[in-house]
Amino acid sequence: MTVPVVLDYLLSHLGFFAVLPVLPVLLGRWEPAGGAVFVGAALFAFNFAVRGASLFISSLLHRADVRVAMASGLLMAAAGFAVLPVAPGAVGITAALLVAGAGMSTNGLMARVYVALSLETVARNTVFAAVQVAVNVSAALGPIAANFMLDNALDTPLLLAVAGTYVLAAAAVLVLLPRGVRPDDGDVRPPLRLGLLRAVVADPHVRRVSVITAAGGFLYAQFFSAVALQVAQVTDDPAWRAGIFTANAVLVVVLQIPVTAYCSRKLGAGTPPVLFLLVGVGTFAAAFALMGATGAAVAGMLAAVAVFSLAETFFTPMVNTAFSVIPGDRPVVELFNLRQVAATAGESVGAFTGGALFLVAAEHGSRPVYWGALAVVGAVVVLFHLSTPAREG
């Protein structure tokens, strides 16, 4: 039942993580006149599309065949990455990134919908954790090829290979996923569109999960923006650059199994998923505090990445679980659209901050201040929500 979803994520994210660690550097190479603002804006656009594009077609996706929607999204992503090397100027580059991101958003939403329709809460978290492992297997391999190809200016072969992984994922989905599964089966009404924002403000359950998810997404997005830029500034050795990102992926794979087992036991005993989200946000904050304290030393960055990896194992799978159990009669597409709103807000702003403001901080010798500010943001979010659990539901 879940093999097609895991295989989808394994193949597609092999390509995704071959681009993501080097994308900030590539953007600066392709459009040097754009400076920090262009790098930040392009990363913002890509992250916004990856996380939020499916919100604009939620009514269509609510009635769509899951299999067709996932394959269509994967092929859109392939097209976006394939044209990226020849995209004309800043506008063309941004447009290609938007197309690729929109395809990824559609595929990701419908894959989560398929899992939510098929399984109960604890089983869902297990599957989402399996997806997390598959993603990080891809994340362990992708940066190795990316950094060596980047070092040899093989931008076009890299992006064509990335497009190929999305085509393979689409083929796997079409062959392995059952026909006729639709999100609207059994739902009492279509998903909200503009009403989603009202739900985030008015519903305390939605509000609490959304704010924590946005904060965690903001911090997570630093890894493939500010961290990637710092790594590129600290070392020009492609093996070291790839090794730092691969270490993150390997650690997540190793840590995810015991963390998932622990979380599943606690979920089964009644612990709310939102508490594990707070653990993830707090651990992200600790990772950035360590990053600021150790400066530009490679050993310090590796230690910070290890803590960051632990944060991922709590936070990332639990986001899906936390939104899937929000009480009420909301359609499943709407629940994951709510997730997309929070993740889009957090990760898009985080990507812009990590691309533009980090470069400004680095130019002024203030990288430790930047990392310290991130740690404070995470700590404030955790302390506020731990001190007001009843008020926020």
C-alpha positions as CSV (number, residue, x, y, z in Angstrom):
1,M,0.0,0.0,0.0
2,T,2.7,2.5,0.9
3,V,5.6,1.2,-1.3
4,P,4.6,3.5,-4.2
5,V,4.7,6.6,-2.0
6,V,8.1,5.7,-0.5
7,L,9.5,4.9,-4.0
8,D,8.1,8.2,-5.3
9,Y,9.9,10.1,-2.5
10,L,13.1,8.1,-2.9
11,L,13.5,8.8,-6.7
12,S,12.2,12.4,-6.8
13,H,14.2,13.5,-3.8
14,L,17.4,12.0,-5.2
15,G,17.1,14.7,-7.8
16,F,15.8,17.4,-5.4
17,F,18.8,16.9,-3.1
18,A,21.2,17.0,-6.0
19,V,20.0,20.6,-6.6
20,L,19.1,22.0,-3.2
21,P,22.5,22.1,-1.5
22,V,24.1,23.9,-4.5
23,L,21.1,26.0,-5.6
24,P,22.2,29.2,-3.7
25,V,25.6,29.0,-5.3
26,L,24.2,28.3,-8.8
27,L,21.9,31.2,-8.5
28,G,24.8,33.5,-7.8
29,R,26.8,32.0,-10.7
30,W,23.9,32.3,-13.2
31,E,22.9,35.9,-12.3
32,P,25.9,37.6,-10.6
33,A,24.5,41.0,-11.1
34,G,21.4,40.2,-9.0
35,G,23.5,39.9,-5.8
36,A,22.0,38.8,-2.4
37,V,18.5,40.1,-3.2
38,F,18.2,37.9,-6.3
39,V,19.5,34.8,-4.5
40,G,17.1,35.4,-1.6
41,A,14.1,36.2,-3.9
42,A,14.7,33.1,-6.1
43,L,15.0,30.8,-3.1
44,F,11.8,32.4,-1.7
45,A,9.9,31.8,-5.0
46,F,11.1,28.2,-5.2
47,N,10.2,27.4,-1.6
48,F,6.9,29.1,-1.9
49,A,6.0,27.0,-5.0
50,V,7.3,23.8,-3.4
51,R,5.2,24.3,-0.3
52,G,2.2,26.4,-1.4
53,A,1.4,26.0,-5.1
54,S,-1.1,23.2,-4.5
55,L,-3.2,25.6,-2.4
56,F,-4.3,27.4,-5.6
57,I,-5.7,24.2,-7.2
58,S,-7.0,22.6,-4.0
59,S,-10.6,22.3,-5.4
60,L,-9.3,20.5,-8.5
61,L,-7.1,18.2,-6.5
62,H,-10.0,17.4,-4.2
63,R,-11.7,15.7,-7.1
64,A,-8.7,14.4,-8.9
65,D,-7.4,10.8,-9.2
66,V,-4.5,10.6,-6.8
67,R,-2.4,8.6,-9.2
68,V,-2.9,11.0,-12.1
69,A,-2.3,14.1,-10.0
70,M,1.0,12.7,-8.5
71,A,2.4,11.7,-11.9
72,S,1.4,15.0,-13.4
73,G,3.2,16.9,-10.6
74,L,6.3,14.9,-11.1
75,L,6.4,15.5,-14.8
76,M,5.9,19.3,-14.2
77,A,8.9,19.2,-11.8
78,A,11.0,17.4,-14.5
79,A,10.1,20.0,-17.1
80,G,11.1,22.9,-14.7
81,F,14.5,21.5,-13.9
82,A,15.2,20.5,-17.5
83,V,14.7,24.1,-18.8
84,L,16.5,25.7,-15.8
85,P,20.0,25.7,-17.3
86,V,18.8,27.6,-20.4
87,A,16.3,29.9,-18.7
88,P,16.8,33.5,-19.8
89,G,17.9,35.8,-17.0
90,A,16.5,36.3,-13.6
91,V,12.8,36.1,-14.8
92,G,13.4,32.9,-16.7
93,I,15.3,31.3,-13.8
94,T,12.6,32.2,-11.4
95,A,9.8,31.0,-13.7
96,A,11.5,27.6,-14.2
97,L,11.9,27.3,-10.4
98,L,8.2,28.1,-9.9
99,V,7.2,25.4,-12.4
100,A,9.4,22.8,-10.8
101,G,8.2,23.8,-7.3
102,A,4.5,23.7,-8.3
103,G,5.0,20.1,-9.6
104,M,6.7,19.0,-6.4
105,S,3.9,20.7,-4.3
106,T,1.2,18.8,-6.2
107,N,2.9,15.5,-5.9
108,G,3.8,15.9,-2.2
109,L,0.2,16.9,-1.2
110,M,-1.4,14.1,-3.0
111,A,1.1,11.5,-1.7
112,R,0.2,12.7,1.9
113,V,-3.5,12.5,1.1
114,Y,-3.1,8.9,-0.1
115,V,-1.4,7.9,3.1
116,A,-4.0,9.7,5.2
117,L,-6.9,8.1,3.4
118,S,-5.4,4.6,3.7
119,L,-4.1,4.4,7.3
120,E,-4.9,5.2,11.0
121,T,-2.9,7.8,13.1
122,V,-0.1,5.7,14.5
123,A,0.4,3.8,11.2
124,R,0.4,7.2,9.4
125,N,3.3,8.4,11.5
126,T,5.2,5.2,10.8
127,V,4.7,5.7,7.1
128,F,5.6,9.3,7.2
129,A,8.8,8.3,9.1
130,A,9.5,5.7,6.4
131,V,9.2,8.5,3.8
132,Q,11.6,10.6,5.9
133,V,14.1,7.7,5.8
134,A,13.7,7.4,2.0
135,V,14.1,11.1,1.6
136,N,17.3,11.1,3.6
137,V,18.8,8.2,1.7
138,S,18.3,10.4,-1.4
139,A,19.7,13.3,0.6
140,A,22.8,11.3,1.4
141,L,23.6,10.6,-2.3
142,G,22.4,13.7,-4.1
143,P,24.9,16.2,-2.6
144,I,27.8,14.0,-3.5
145,A,27.1,14.2,-7.2
146,A,25.9,17.8,-7.0
147,N,29.1,19.2,-5.4
148,F,31.5,17.4,-7.7
149,M,29.5,18.4,-10.8
150,L,29.3,22.0,-9.4
151,D,33.1,22.0,-9.0
152,N,33.5,21.1,-12.6
153,A,30.9,23.5,-13.9
154,L,28.6,20.7,-15.1
155,D,25.4,22.6,-14.4
156,T,23.4,21.4,-17.4
157,P,24.2,17.6,-17.1
158,L,23.3,17.9,-13.4
159,L,19.9,19.4,-14.0
160,L,19.1,17.1,-16.8
161,A,19.9,14.1,-14.6
162,V,17.6,15.7,-11.9
163,A,14.8,15.9,-14.4
164,G,15.3,12.2,-15.2
165,T,14.8,11.2,-11.6
166,Y,11.4,12.9,-11.7
167,V,10.4,11.1,-14.9
168,L,11.3,7.8,-13.3
169,A,9.3,8.6,-10.2
170,A,6.3,9.5,-12.4
171,A,6.6,6.1,-14.2
172,A,6.7,4.3,-10.8
173,V,3.6,6.1,-9.6
174,L,1.7,5.3,-12.8
175,V,2.6,1.6,-12.6
176,L,2.3,0.9,-8.9
177,L,-0.4,3.2,-7.5
178,P,-4.0,2.0,-7.6
179,R,-6.5,3.7,-9.9
180,G,-9.6,5.5,-8.7
181,V,-8.5,6.8,-5.3
182,R,-9.9,10.3,-4.9
183,P,-9.6,12.7,-1.9
184,D,-13.4,13.5,-2.0
185,D,-14.4,9.9,-1.3
186,G,-16.4,10.2,2.0
187,D,-15.8,13.9,2.6
188,V,-18.7,16.0,3.6
189,R,-17.7,19.2,1.7
190,P,-15.0,20.6,-0.6
191,P,-11.8,22.0,1.1
192,L,-11.8,25.6,2.0
193,R,-9.7,28.0,-0.1
194,L,-9.5,31.6,1.2
195,G,-11.3,30.3,4.3
196,L,-8.1,28.5,5.3
197,L,-6.6,31.7,6.6
198,R,-9.6,32.4,8.7
199,A,-9.3,28.9,10.1
200,V,-5.7,29.5,11.0
201,V,-6.7,32.6,13.0
202,A,-10.0,31.4,14.5
203,D,-9.4,27.7,15.3
204,P,-7.1,27.3,18.3
205,H,-6.1,23.8,17.3
206,V,-5.2,24.9,13.8
207,R,-3.5,28.1,15.1
208,R,-1.2,26.3,17.5
209,V,0.0,23.6,15.1
210,S,0.3,26.2,12.3
211,V,2.5,28.6,14.3
212,I,4.8,25.9,15.5
213,T,5.1,24.4,12.0
214,A,5.8,27.8,10.5
215,A,8.5,28.5,13.1
216,G,10.1,25.0,12.5
217,G,9.9,25.5,8.7
218,F,11.6,28.9,9.0
219,L,14.5,27.3,10.9
220,Y,14.6,24.2,8.7
221,A,14.9,26.3,5.5
222,Q,18.1,27.8,6.8
223,F,19.9,24.5,6.1
224,F,19.7,24.8,2.3
225,S,20.1,28.5,2.2
226,A,22.3,30.0,5.0
227,V,24.1,26.8,5.9
228,A,24.7,26.0,2.3
229,L,26.2,29.4,1.7
230,Q,28.4,29.2,4.9
231,V,29.7,25.8,3.8
232,A,30.6,27.2,0.4
233,Q,32.3,30.2,2.0
234,V,34.3,28.1,4.5
235,T,35.6,25.4,2.2
236,D,36.1,25.0,-1.6
237,D,36.7,21.3,-1.2
238,P,33.8,19.5,-2.9
239,A,34.3,16.4,-0.7
240,W,33.9,18.4,2.4
241,R,30.9,20.4,1.1
242,A,29.2,17.1,0.0
243,G,30.2,15.4,3.3
244,I,28.5,18.0,5.5
245,F,25.1,17.5,3.7
246,T,25.6,13.8,3.4
247,A,26.3,13.5,7.1
248,N,22.9,15.2,7.8
249,A,21.1,12.7,5.7
250,V,22.9,9.6,7.1
251,L,22.3,10.8,10.6
252,V,18.6,11.3,10.0
253,V,18.4,7.8,8.6
254,V,20.2,6.3,11.6
255,L,18.3,8.3,14.2
256,Q,14.8,8.2,12.6
257,I,14.2,4.5,13.5
258,P,14.6,4.9,17.3
259,V,13.0,8.3,17.3
260,T,10.0,7.0,15.4
261,A,9.7,4.0,17.8
262,Y,9.7,6.3,20.8
263,C,7.2,8.7,19.3
264,S,4.9,5.9,18.2
265,R,4.8,4.5,21.7
266,K,4.1,8.0,23.2
267,L,1.4,8.7,20.5
268,G,-0.3,5.4,21.3
269,A,-0.3,6.4,25.0
270,G,-2.0,9.7,24.2
271,T,0.8,12.2,23.9
272,P,-0.3,14.9,21.5
273,P,1.8,15.3,18.3
274,V,2.3,19.0,18.9
275,L,4.7,18.3,21.8
276,F,7.0,16.5,19.5
277,L,6.9,19.5,17.1
278,L,8.1,21.7,20.0
279,V,10.9,19.2,20.7
280,G,11.9,19.6,17.0
281,V,11.8,23.4,17.1
282,G,13.8,23.5,20.3
283,T,16.5,21.2,18.9
284,F,16.7,23.3,15.7
285,A,17.4,26.3,18.0
286,A,20.1,24.4,19.9
287,A,21.8,23.5,16.5
288,F,22.0,27.1,15.5
289,A,23.2,28.2,18.9
290,L,26.0,25.7,18.4
291,M,26.7,26.9,14.9
292,G,27.1,30.5,16.2
293,A,29.3,29.4,19.1
294,T,31.7,27.4,17.0
295,G,32.2,29.9,14.2
296,A,33.4,28.8,10.8
297,A,35.3,25.7,11.9
298,V,34.3,22.6,9.9
299,A,34.2,20.4,13.0
300,G,31.8,22.9,14.6
301,M,29.5,22.9,11.6
302,L,29.5,19.1,11.6
303,A,28.5,19.1,15.3
304,A,25.7,21.6,14.6
305,V,24.5,19.5,11.7
306,A,24.3,16.5,14.0
307,V,22.0,18.3,16.4
308,F,20.0,19.7,13.4
309,S,19.6,16.1,12.1
310,L,18.1,15.0,15.4
311,A,15.7,17.9,15.2
312,E,14.5,16.8,11.8
313,T,13.7,13.3,13.0
314,F,11.2,14.7,15.5
315,F,9.8,17.6,13.5
316,T,9.4,16.6,9.9
317,P,7.3,13.4,10.1
318,M,5.3,14.8,13.0
319,V,4.1,17.8,11.0
320,N,2.1,15.5,8.8
321,T,0.8,13.6,11.8
322,A,-0.2,16.7,13.8
323,F,-2.2,18.2,10.9
324,S,-3.9,14.9,10.1
325,V,-5.4,14.6,13.6
326,I,-6.8,18.2,14.0
327,P,-10.3,17.7,15.3
328,G,-13.4,18.5,13.2
329,D,-14.9,17.3,9.9
330,R,-12.4,18.9,7.6
331,P,-11.7,17.1,4.3
332,V,-8.3,15.5,4.1
333,V,-7.1,17.8,1.3
334,E,-8.0,20.8,3.5
335,L,-6.0,19.4,6.4
336,F,-2.9,19.1,4.3
337,N,-3.6,22.5,2.7
338,L,-3.5,23.9,6.2
339,R,-0.1,22.3,6.5
340,Q,0.9,23.8,3.3
341,V,-0.1,27.3,4.4
342,A,2.1,27.0,7.6
343,A,5.0,25.4,5.8
344,T,4.9,27.8,2.9
345,A,4.9,30.8,5.2
346,G,7.8,29.5,7.3
347,E,10.0,27.9,4.7
348,S,9.6,30.7,2.1
349,V,10.5,33.4,4.6
350,G,13.3,31.2,6.0
351,A,14.7,30.7,2.5
352,F,14.7,34.4,1.7
353,T,16.3,35.2,5.1
354,G,18.9,32.5,4.7
355,G,19.8,33.6,1.2
356,A,19.7,37.4,1.4
357,L,20.1,38.4,5.1
358,F,22.8,35.8,5.7
359,L,24.9,37.1,2.8
360,V,24.5,40.6,4.2
361,A,25.5,39.4,7.7
362,A,28.5,37.5,6.2
363,E,29.7,40.6,4.4
364,H,29.7,42.5,7.7
365,G,31.4,39.7,9.7
366,S,28.3,39.0,11.7
367,R,27.6,35.4,11.0
368,P,27.6,34.4,14.7
369,V,24.9,37.1,15.3
370,Y,22.8,35.7,12.6
371,W,22.9,32.2,14.0
372,G,22.3,33.5,17.5
373,A,19.2,35.3,16.3
374,L,17.8,32.1,14.8
375,A,18.4,30.3,18.1
376,V,16.5,33.0,20.0
377,V,13.5,32.7,17.6
378,G,13.2,28.9,18.2
379,A,13.6,29.2,21.9
380,V,10.9,31.9,22.2
381,V,8.4,29.8,20.2
382,V,9.0,26.8,22.4
383,L,8.8,28.6,25.7
384,F,5.6,30.5,24.6
385,H,3.7,27.4,23.6
386,L,4.9,25.3,26.6
387,S,3.6,28.1,28.9
388,T,0.2,28.4,27.2
389,P,-1.0,24.9,26.4
390,A,-4.5,25.2,27.6
391,R,-5.2,28.5,25.8
392,E,-4.2,27.2,22.5
393,G,-6.0,23.9,22.8
